Each structure stands twice: as C-alpha cells, then as structure tokens.
Amino acid sequence: MIGRIKEVLANAQPEETVTIQGWIRTKRELKEFAFIEVNDGSSMANIQAILNTDLPDYTTLLKQLNTGTSVEVTGKIVPSPGKGQRIELQASSLKIYGSSDPETYPLQKKRHSFEFLRTIGHLRSRTNTMGAVMRVRNACAAAIHQFFQDREFLWVHTPIITASDCEGAGELFTVTNLDLNKAPKTDNNGIDYTQDFFGRRAYLTVSGQLEAEVMAMAFGNVYTFGPTFRAENSNTSRHLAEFWMVEPEMAFCDLTGDRELAEAFLKYIFKTVLEKCPEDMEFFNKRIDDSVLATADNIINNQFETITYTEAISLLEKADKKFEYPYNWGVDLQSEHERYLAEELFKKPVIVTDYPKEIKAFYMRLNDDNKTVAAMDVLAPKIGEIIGGSQREERLDILESRIKEQDIDPQELWWYLDLRRYGSVPHAGFGLGFERLVQFMTGMNNIRDVIPFPRTPLSAEF
C-alpha cells in the first residue's frame, strides 16, 4: 500500500508493510544504520525511516540521500523508541526518484527568512511554514464552498475579463492584443480600442460583484470565488496585484441578513480550519503569533458587536488615545481606527454600518436620511476590515442619480440598470479578500506569504 505520510502516521500499525513517497528533510548516519526523515506535504510531521546496512546498495544509496532528494521507501511499521513519535518505518527497499545537490540546494538550514524564501518561490513550499500555510489555505477554501453549498448557494464563475470597473478605482490592468508599438490612435492621440479584440477597452476584473448581482436576479443566492486584480503600485505587506475574492450575493435580502450571514460565515470558516488543521494552527501559535488560537476562539465564541458609523465616530472622539489620521464624520475609517474599535474597545469583531454616502460606492442602497448608505464593514482584532458589504440599491431612479453623482456614464452600466427595470428586488452581498482571511487566521505578517505565487510590482517570476 502506498500511503500519504499523514495517514500512515495516524493509522498504520506495527508489522504493517507500507510504501511512502516524498522528499528527504534530514539524514543522520550511525555506524550500523542511518535515519532519514521524509515529508510529502500532507502534514507538518515527517516519518522517520531506518536504513540498515543490509539494505541493497546501502553505501551507494547513502551518498545520494541528501536533503531535498525525492524517494520511495517500502518497509515494515515498527514502534518508535523516540520521543514524540509513535511509529517509524524499517526500510526494506528504497528508490531514488531525483537527487539533490547538497552544495547548491538552498533549503539546508532549519530556518530561513520569509524575504529569502520569496526569492526561491519554486522551492519555498517545501518549508514547514509554507506547508502549514498552504494546508490552512486549502482548508479555508474547502470550508468556504461547504458553507455556501450547505445553504444552497449557486457557485457562479464571473468573468476575469470585463469592461466594467466595479469600484471606480481606476487601478485596473488593461487587456489587449494590440501591438502597442503600432496601436491605432484616436483623434486626440489616445489608443483606439474600437479596433481591439473586444471592440472596446477591457480589463482584468477587480470584483465579480456586479455580475454576481445578475445571477442573483435569476437564482436567488449565489457566490463567486475567483481571482481578481488591481494595478495598485504598492509594495506594502497588505497588497497583491493578483488575489482571490469571495463574494456572495443574495436576492430578497437586506443589510441585517447580510451581516448575519457574514458573521456565521467567519465563525464557520475558523471552526472548520481548527478541526481540519489543528497541528498547523498550533505551529502558527507557537512559531508565528502566539495569539492565533485565542483570535480564532474570539471569532468563534463571541457574538459580533454592531454599531453605526456615526456611533463609531463618537466612540473615537471619546477615546483616550491619539490617532495619526483624522476621524471626523464624513471621513473613511483608517486601519488604526478600525483596530482600536475591535481590538481595544470591544475586544471582539465589530460590524460598522450606515456609512456616509460620499465615501461609498454608487451601488450601495441610500438610507432614508439621504446622508448614509446601507453599508457594512466587519472589523476584526489585529487586522481591521476583513469583510465589506452592503444592501444594493434596487430602486432605478435613485441608482441612476447615484451613478451620475459619481460621474459614471450610465451607458456603461445599461445592463446593470436593466436589472432594476425588470423584476428588481431588495438584495445584498459582501466581499472577503481570501488572502487577508488566511493571513488573519495564521498570523503571517506579509500577505505575500499566504499565496503560492505572489504577484506584486516588479515581481512576476513564473
């Protein structure tokens, strides 16, 4: 039986014969035998294999068994006298798939800086930290799908190439097949995109929300989970040019239903990951951030606080604390304000609702006071905003007015306006940056270390 090391360590019994495959982490040579530790990425733990001198081609094999070498080991499971391990593998045969030069293999030391590991992105996934990150990321993704599937949401694939800018931020990557050295020009010397592949200017999407609204108007509850892109020239630890977003959209739903779903969603994801990846979460708590498990417990076992934006400003004004950024009514909350509310004041997640309309997107539903919109941000300790959402504006006349207020050409959104002409309903949704969730969950300091292949300014190695 060829088994994954995680399953072998958990379930294999003495006298069983098993075959494992993986990469050597360490080797120790003694006079009459040698030990190798092998890992296949299925768990944090390695399995130790004992190689006796009577193993065929023992001396020749031993010279090739270096850190990074890929092997297949077959043998009998035996009880382990070593501390912290239940069993080990008494090798009866060993096959080398690929050698690894000990003089040049860069992962020889036990610990490397994350900055160094980013320079060898093709190998960093073999480290303990990146292995744990990827297993938690996988468990998060599976839990997200399970959460929505259990609630009969339809998973929809919204376009990666789009003609609309959902947020109006203007920081988009242009998609073109024009030869930019010979691009056709307009009368004012701009690029004539009417001669491009799509007959108009197209972009990589920053959000699937608007298209998700289309699908919600036919299927009720839907969600997107896919890649999004932003051409923001930022090199901070919080930004990526390519990232993944989770965006549910619910027909016949208001802001209350939206925030209730967001709270249930976060609790479910954290609870599931703790159940699926206990070893990895313990590792993060021990090696990366000793508050990781307490943070998860705080999310799972506390009812989120809900306050309005106006109440948030009042609480900031009463705070016995100096802030770097101003916080008067009408100004968007900064990360330091968000973290103060969640981390220091309430000491648990906080949902802030009803933001001034001037600082929020055109599609958010205008409240009766004509000053605020039915928006919400979920703020979490240690990270600030983790989810942003709103009830969408379903009234055609008000939506048209909001679009004009923000200097957006209504013709660009004719199809979006049509949704309000033909069977419009109250609806709501939110967006969650997947990498921010993984970063928050693991305590990793830099968002580039929670995605397999980070895309940032001046960095696209693969």
C-alpha positions as CSV (number, residue, x, y, z in Angstrom):
1,M,0.0,0.0,0.0
2,I,1.3,3.4,-1.0
3,G,0.1,5.8,1.7
4,R,0.2,9.5,2.4
5,I,2.5,10.2,5.4
6,K,-0.3,11.9,7.4
7,E,-2.4,8.8,7.1
8,V,0.4,6.4,7.8
9,L,1.4,8.3,11.0
10,A,-2.2,8.4,12.2
11,N,-3.4,4.9,11.3
12,A,-0.6,2.4,10.4
13,Q,0.0,-0.4,13.0
14,P,3.2,-2.3,13.8
15,E,4.0,-5.2,11.4
16,E,2.1,-3.5,8.5
17,T,4.1,-3.1,5.3
18,V,3.7,0.3,3.7
19,T,5.2,2.4,1.0
20,I,5.7,6.2,1.3
21,Q,6.9,8.7,-1.2
22,G,8.3,12.2,-0.5
23,W,11.3,14.4,-0.1
24,I,14.1,13.9,2.5
25,R,14.2,16.6,5.1
26,T,17.2,15.3,7.2
27,K,19.7,12.4,7.3
28,R,21.6,11.0,10.2
29,E,24.3,8.4,9.8
30,L,25.4,6.0,12.6
31,K,27.8,3.1,12.4
32,E,25.3,0.3,11.7
33,F,22.4,2.1,10.3
34,A,21.1,5.5,9.2
35,F,17.9,7.6,9.7
36,I,16.1,9.7,7.1
37,E,13.1,11.9,7.7
38,V,10.7,12.1,4.8
39,N,7.9,14.6,4.2
40,D,5.3,14.5,1.4
41,G,3.4,17.8,2.2
42,S,0.4,16.0,3.7
43,S,1.3,17.1,7.3
44,M,3.7,19.0,9.4
45,A,5.2,15.8,10.7
46,N,7.8,13.7,8.9
47,I,8.1,10.0,9.0
48,Q,11.4,8.5,10.1
49,A,12.8,5.6,8.1
50,I,15.5,3.4,9.4
51,L,18.0,2.2,6.9
52,N,20.1,-0.8,7.9
53,T,23.4,-1.7,6.3
54,D,21.9,-4.9,4.8
55,L,19.7,-2.7,2.6
56,P,20.6,-3.4,-1.1
57,D,23.3,-0.9,-2.3
58,Y,23.4,0.7,1.1
59,T,26.7,2.5,0.8
60,T,25.9,3.9,-2.7
61,L,22.4,4.9,-1.7
62,L,23.5,6.7,1.4
63,K,25.8,9.0,-0.5
64,Q,22.8,10.2,-2.6
65,L,20.3,10.6,0.2
66,N,20.6,14.4,0.8
67,T,18.1,17.0,1.9
68,G,15.7,17.6,-1.0
69,T,16.2,14.2,-2.6
70,S,12.9,12.5,-3.7
71,V,12.5,8.9,-2.6
72,E,10.1,6.0,-2.3
73,V,10.6,3.8,0.8
74,T,8.9,0.5,1.4
75,G,9.2,-1.3,4.8
76,K,7.6,-2.5,7.9
77,I,6.0,-0.3,10.5
78,V,7.7,-0.7,13.9
79,P,7.1,1.0,17.3
80,S,9.4,4.0,17.8
81,P,11.5,4.4,20.9
82,G,12.0,8.0,20.1
83,K,10.2,10.8,22.0
84,G,7.2,12.3,20.3
85,Q,6.7,9.7,17.6
86,R,4.5,6.6,17.8
87,I,6.0,4.6,14.9
88,E,8.8,4.6,12.3
89,L,9.5,2.7,9.1
90,Q,12.0,-0.1,8.9
91,A,13.1,0.1,5.3
92,S,13.3,-3.0,3.2
93,S,13.7,-1.2,-0.1
94,L,14.4,2.4,-1.2
95,K,14.2,4.0,-4.6
96,I,15.6,7.4,-5.5
97,Y,13.5,9.4,-8.0
98,G,15.5,12.6,-8.1
99,S,18.8,13.6,-6.5
100,S,19.5,16.9,-4.7
101,D,23.0,18.5,-4.7
102,P,23.8,19.4,-1.1
103,E,26.3,22.1,-2.3
104,T,23.6,24.1,-4.0
105,Y,20.2,23.1,-2.6
106,P,19.1,26.4,-0.8
107,L,17.0,24.8,2.0
108,Q,19.7,23.3,4.1
109,K,19.2,25.3,7.3
110,K,16.3,24.8,9.7
111,R,15.1,28.4,9.5
112,H,15.1,30.9,6.6
113,S,13.7,34.4,6.5
114,F,10.5,34.9,4.6
115,E,12.2,37.5,2.5
116,F,14.8,35.0,1.4
117,L,12.1,32.3,0.7
118,R,10.3,34.7,-1.6
119,T,13.4,34.7,-3.8
120,I,13.1,30.9,-4.3
121,G,9.3,30.7,-4.8
122,H,9.7,27.4,-6.6
123,L,11.1,25.7,-3.5
124,R,9.7,27.6,-0.5
125,S,6.6,25.4,-0.4
126,R,8.8,22.6,1.0
127,T,9.3,24.5,4.2
128,N,7.3,23.9,7.4
129,T,5.8,27.4,7.4
130,M,4.7,27.4,3.8
131,G,3.4,23.8,4.1
132,A,1.3,24.9,7.0
133,V,0.1,28.0,5.2
134,M,-1.0,26.0,2.1
135,R,-2.8,23.3,4.1
136,V,-4.7,26.0,6.0
137,R,-5.4,27.9,2.8
138,N,-6.8,24.6,1.3
139,A,-9.0,24.0,4.4
140,C,-10.3,27.6,4.2
141,A,-11.2,27.2,0.5
142,A,-13.0,23.9,1.1
143,A,-14.9,25.4,4.1
144,I,-16.0,28.4,2.1
145,H,-17.5,26.1,-0.6
146,Q,-19.1,23.9,2.0
147,F,-20.6,26.8,3.9
148,F,-22.4,28.1,0.8
149,Q,-23.2,24.7,-0.7
150,D,-24.9,23.7,2.6
151,R,-27.1,26.8,2.3
152,E,-27.9,26.0,-1.4
153,F,-26.0,29.0,-2.8
154,L,-25.0,28.6,-6.5
155,W,-21.3,28.9,-7.3
156,V,-21.0,31.2,-10.3
157,H,-17.9,31.9,-12.4
158,T,-17.9,35.6,-13.1
159,P,-15.7,36.9,-15.9
160,I,-12.0,37.6,-15.4
161,I,-12.0,39.9,-18.4
162,T,-14.5,42.7,-18.0
163,A,-15.5,46.0,-19.4
164,S,-16.7,47.5,-16.1
165,D,-14.8,48.9,-13.1
166,C,-16.9,47.8,-10.2
167,E,-15.3,50.1,-7.6
168,G,-14.5,53.0,-9.8
169,A,-10.9,53.0,-8.5
170,G,-9.2,53.2,-11.9
171,E,-6.4,50.9,-10.9
172,L,-7.0,48.2,-13.5
173,F,-4.9,46.1,-15.8
174,T,-5.9,46.6,-19.4
175,V,-6.4,43.5,-21.6
176,T,-5.4,44.0,-25.2
177,N,-4.0,42.2,-28.2
178,L,-3.0,45.4,-30.0
179,D,0.7,45.8,-30.8
180,L,1.3,48.8,-28.5
181,N,4.2,49.9,-30.8
182,K,1.7,50.3,-33.7
183,A,-1.5,50.8,-31.8
184,P,-4.2,52.7,-33.8
185,K,-4.9,56.2,-32.4
186,T,-8.0,58.2,-31.8
187,D,-8.3,61.9,-32.9
188,N,-6.9,63.0,-29.5
189,N,-3.9,60.6,-29.8
190,G,-5.2,58.0,-27.4
191,I,-5.3,54.3,-28.2
192,D,-8.3,53.4,-30.4
193,Y,-9.7,50.4,-28.5
194,T,-12.6,50.1,-31.0
195,Q,-10.0,48.2,-33.2
196,D,-9.0,45.9,-30.3
197,F,-10.1,42.3,-29.8
198,F,-13.3,43.2,-27.9
199,G,-14.0,46.4,-29.8
200,R,-13.7,48.4,-26.6
201,R,-11.3,48.8,-23.7
202,A,-11.3,45.7,-21.5
203,Y,-9.7,45.0,-18.1
204,L,-8.8,42.3,-15.6
205,T,-11.6,42.3,-13.1
206,V,-11.3,43.9,-9.6
207,S,-14.6,42.3,-8.4
208,G,-17.2,39.8,-9.6
209,Q,-20.0,41.6,-7.6
210,L,-21.9,43.3,-10.4
211,E,-22.0,40.1,-12.5
212,A,-23.0,38.2,-9.3
213,E,-26.0,40.5,-9.0
214,V,-27.0,39.5,-12.5
215,M,-27.0,35.8,-11.4
216,A,-28.7,36.5,-8.1
217,M,-31.6,38.0,-10.0
218,A,-32.2,34.6,-11.6
219,F,-31.0,32.1,-8.9
220,G,-31.6,33.9,-5.6
221,N,-28.4,33.1,-3.7
222,V,-25.1,32.9,-5.5
223,Y,-21.4,33.3,-4.7
224,T,-18.2,33.9,-6.6
225,F,-14.8,32.6,-5.6
226,G,-12.1,33.5,-8.0
227,P,-9.1,35.6,-8.9
228,T,-9.3,39.4,-9.0
229,F,-6.6,42.0,-10.0
230,R,-5.6,45.5,-9.0
231,A,-2.9,47.6,-10.7
232,E,-2.0,49.5,-7.5
233,N,1.7,50.3,-7.4
234,S,2.1,49.3,-3.7
235,N,4.8,47.3,-2.0
236,T,3.3,47.1,1.4
237,S,2.7,43.9,3.3
238,R,-1.1,44.2,2.7
239,H,-1.2,44.4,-1.1
240,L,-1.1,42.0,-4.0
241,A,-1.7,42.7,-7.7
242,E,-3.5,39.3,-8.1
243,F,-5.7,38.0,-5.2
244,W,-8.8,35.9,-4.7
245,M,-12.2,37.2,-3.6
246,V,-15.2,35.5,-2.1
247,E,-18.4,37.4,-2.9
248,P,-21.9,36.1,-2.0
249,E,-25.0,37.9,-3.4
250,M,-28.5,37.3,-2.0
251,A,-31.8,38.2,-3.6
252,F,-34.6,39.2,-1.2
253,C,-32.1,40.2,1.4
254,D,-31.4,43.4,3.4
255,L,-28.5,44.6,5.4
256,T,-29.5,42.7,8.5
257,G,-29.5,39.4,6.6
258,D,-26.2,40.4,5.0
259,R,-24.4,41.0,8.3
260,E,-25.9,37.9,9.9
261,L,-24.5,35.8,7.0
262,A,-21.1,37.4,7.3
263,E,-20.9,36.6,11.0
264,A,-22.0,33.0,10.5
265,F,-19.6,32.7,7.6
266,L,-16.5,33.7,9.6
267,K,-17.4,31.6,12.6
268,Y,-17.8,28.5,10.3
269,I,-14.5,29.0,8.5
270,F,-12.5,29.4,11.7
271,K,-14.2,26.5,13.4
272,T,-13.7,24.2,10.4
273,V,-10.0,25.1,10.0
274,L,-9.3,24.4,13.7
275,E,-10.9,21.0,13.3
276,K,-9.1,20.2,10.0
277,C,-5.7,21.6,10.7
278,P,-5.0,21.5,14.4
279,E,-1.3,20.7,14.0
280,D,-0.7,23.6,11.6
281,M,-2.6,26.1,13.8
282,E,-0.6,25.0,16.8
283,F,2.5,25.6,14.7
284,F,1.4,29.2,13.9
285,N,0.5,29.8,17.5
286,K,4.0,28.6,18.6
287,R,6.2,30.0,15.9
288,I,4.5,32.9,14.2
289,D,2.0,34.6,16.5
290,D,1.1,33.3,20.0
291,S,-2.4,34.9,19.8
292,V,-3.5,32.9,16.8
293,L,-5.6,30.3,18.7
294,A,-7.0,33.0,21.0
295,T,-8.0,35.0,18.0
296,A,-9.8,32.0,16.5
297,D,-11.6,31.4,19.8
298,N,-12.6,35.1,19.9
299,I,-14.2,34.8,16.4
300,I,-16.0,31.5,17.1
301,N,-17.3,32.1,20.5
302,N,-18.3,35.8,20.6
303,Q,-21.3,37.5,19.2
304,F,-20.1,40.3,17.0
305,E,-20.8,43.9,18.1
306,T,-22.9,46.0,15.7
307,I,-22.6,49.8,15.7
308,T,-23.3,52.5,13.2
309,Y,-20.6,54.6,11.6
310,T,-21.9,57.7,13.5
311,E,-21.6,55.8,16.7
312,A,-18.1,54.7,15.7
313,I,-17.0,58.3,15.2
314,S,-18.5,59.2,18.6
315,L,-16.5,56.4,20.3
316,L,-13.3,57.5,18.6
317,E,-13.9,61.1,19.8
318,K,-14.2,59.7,23.4
319,A,-11.1,57.5,23.1
320,D,-8.2,58.3,25.4
321,K,-5.8,57.7,22.6
322,K,-4.1,59.8,19.9
323,F,-4.6,58.7,16.3
324,E,-2.4,59.6,13.4
325,Y,-5.3,60.1,11.0
326,P,-8.4,62.4,11.5
327,Y,-11.7,60.8,12.2
328,N,-14.4,63.4,11.9
329,W,-17.8,62.5,10.5
330,G,-17.6,62.0,6.7
331,V,-14.1,60.6,6.6
332,D,-13.4,57.0,5.9
333,L,-12.1,55.0,8.9
334,Q,-8.4,54.1,8.7
335,S,-6.9,50.8,9.9
336,E,-5.8,52.3,13.2
337,H,-9.4,53.4,13.9
338,E,-10.8,50.0,12.9
339,R,-8.3,48.1,15.1
340,Y,-9.0,50.4,18.1
341,L,-12.7,49.6,17.9
342,A,-12.2,45.8,17.5
343,E,-9.0,45.3,19.4
344,E,-9.1,47.7,22.3
345,L,-12.6,48.9,22.8
346,F,-14.9,45.9,22.2
347,K,-12.1,43.3,22.1
348,K,-14.0,41.2,19.6
349,P,-15.2,41.6,16.0
350,V,-17.3,44.7,15.3
351,I,-19.7,45.3,12.4
352,V,-19.9,49.0,11.5
353,T,-23.0,50.0,9.4
354,D,-24.5,53.0,7.6
355,Y,-21.5,54.9,6.2
356,P,-21.7,58.4,4.6
357,K,-22.8,58.0,1.0
358,E,-19.9,60.1,-0.2
359,I,-17.3,57.6,0.8
360,K,-19.0,54.5,-0.5
361,A,-19.8,53.1,-4.0
362,F,-22.7,54.0,-6.2
363,Y,-24.4,50.6,-5.9
364,M,-25.0,50.8,-2.1
365,R,-28.6,51.5,-1.0
366,L,-29.3,55.1,0.0
367,N,-30.8,55.3,3.5
368,D,-33.9,57.4,4.4
369,D,-31.7,60.1,5.9
370,N,-30.3,60.8,2.4
371,K,-26.9,61.0,4.0
372,T,-25.8,57.4,4.6
373,V,-26.0,54.1,2.8
374,A,-26.8,50.6,3.9
375,A,-23.2,49.5,4.0
376,M,-21.3,47.4,6.5
377,D,-17.7,46.6,7.3
378,V,-16.7,43.7,9.5
379,L,-13.7,44.7,11.7
380,A,-11.6,42.2,13.4
381,P,-8.9,42.5,16.1
382,K,-5.3,42.6,14.7
383,I,-6.3,43.2,11.1
384,G,-9.1,45.7,10.9
385,E,-11.6,45.3,8.0
386,I,-12.0,41.7,6.9
387,I,-15.3,41.9,5.1
388,G,-17.0,44.8,3.3
389,G,-20.6,44.6,2.0
390,S,-23.9,46.4,1.6
391,Q,-27.5,46.2,0.7
392,R,-27.6,47.1,-3.0
393,E,-29.7,50.0,-4.4
394,E,-32.7,48.3,-6.1
395,R,-34.6,51.5,-7.0
396,L,-33.9,52.6,-10.6
397,D,-34.3,56.3,-10.1
398,I,-32.1,56.5,-7.1
399,L,-29.4,54.3,-8.7
400,E,-29.4,56.5,-11.8
401,S,-29.0,59.5,-9.6
402,R,-26.1,57.9,-7.6
403,I,-24.3,56.9,-10.8
404,K,-24.5,60.5,-12.1
405,E,-23.3,61.9,-8.8
406,Q,-20.1,59.8,-9.1
407,D,-19.5,60.9,-12.7
408,I,-20.1,57.5,-14.2
409,D,-21.5,57.2,-17.7
410,P,-24.9,55.4,-17.3
411,Q,-24.5,53.9,-20.8
412,E,-21.5,51.9,-19.4
413,L,-23.9,50.2,-17.0
414,W,-27.1,49.9,-19.1
415,W,-27.3,46.2,-18.3
416,Y,-26.9,46.8,-14.6
417,L,-29.7,49.4,-14.7
418,D,-31.9,46.9,-16.6
419,L,-31.8,44.7,-13.5
420,R,-33.8,47.4,-11.8
421,R,-36.3,47.7,-14.8
422,Y,-37.2,44.0,-15.0
423,G,-38.2,42.4,-11.7
424,S,-36.0,44.3,-9.3
425,V,-35.8,43.0,-5.7
426,P,-34.0,44.0,-2.5
427,H,-30.6,42.3,-2.4
428,A,-27.4,42.4,-0.6
429,G,-23.9,40.9,-0.6
430,F,-20.4,41.2,0.7
431,G,-16.8,40.7,-0.3
432,L,-14.0,38.9,1.5
433,G,-10.3,39.0,0.4
434,F,-9.3,35.4,0.6
435,E,-5.6,36.1,1.3
436,R,-6.5,38.6,4.0
437,L,-8.5,35.8,5.7
438,V,-5.6,33.4,5.5
439,Q,-3.2,36.0,6.8
440,F,-5.5,36.8,9.7
441,M,-6.0,33.2,10.5
442,T,-2.4,32.2,10.5
443,G,-0.8,35.4,12.0
444,M,1.5,35.7,9.0
445,N,2.8,39.2,8.8
446,N,3.0,39.6,5.0
447,I,0.2,38.8,2.6
448,R,2.8,37.6,0.0
449,D,3.5,34.6,2.3
450,V,-0.1,33.3,2.2
451,I,-0.4,32.8,-1.6
452,P,1.6,30.3,-3.6
453,F,2.9,32.7,-6.3
454,P,2.6,36.4,-5.2
455,R,2.2,39.0,-7.9
456,T,3.5,42.4,-6.8
457,P,5.0,45.4,-8.6
458,L,8.2,44.3,-10.5
459,S,7.6,40.7,-9.5
460,A,6.2,38.0,-11.7
461,E,8.8,35.3,-11.7
462,F,6.7,32.4,-13.0
